[in-house]
Amino acid sequence: MDTLREGQKIWVEQADGSRRAGIFVSVAEATWFGGAPGAYVVYPDTRSGEEVEIMRIVPRDD
């Protein structure tokens, strides 16, 4: 995967297989409890954000 940068347009893969447009914010810090590496993203359509598994992120070309 390409190196993600702050403000980059991305797709976030959803549980149902669809993609949602988002903006990459930063890599999430590792936790004591392990788990997959994460990233913080924001969604322009709702102005909300969340932490997602980084493997669910795909760079956009638009």
Secondary structure, 3 states (H helix, E strand, C coil): CCCCCCCCEEEEECCCCCEEEEEEEEECCCCCCCCCCEEEEEECCCCEEEEEEHHHEEECCC
